[in-house]
Amino acid sequence: FIDPLNGKPYYYVQSTSDTLFKIDEHFRYFGITIVDLGCCRVIEHLQHGTPVFVGCIFTSASKMDPYIQQLPNEYNFTSRN
């Protein structure tokens, strides 16, 4: 994925329990937190809790593009300007 804080691609080959540790504090700006359950970490949305898919879309498409305009209706989320 592309790290939204610095715009650089993030590659990680091995899976460990500390994968999300370094970026935990930065997630608060997106309205999500990382909950440490001991055996793993879980992404939790502050408004919706844990049973949601959390993701960010970064694109160079115009906000007026018909496909971008349709996203909030199609996926039932609120776009932030």
Protein Blocks (a to p, Z undefined) as FASTA:
>chain_A
ZZfknopacddfbdcfklmmmmmmmmmmnopacddehjaccdddfklommbccdddddfb
dfklmklmmmmmmnopacdZZ
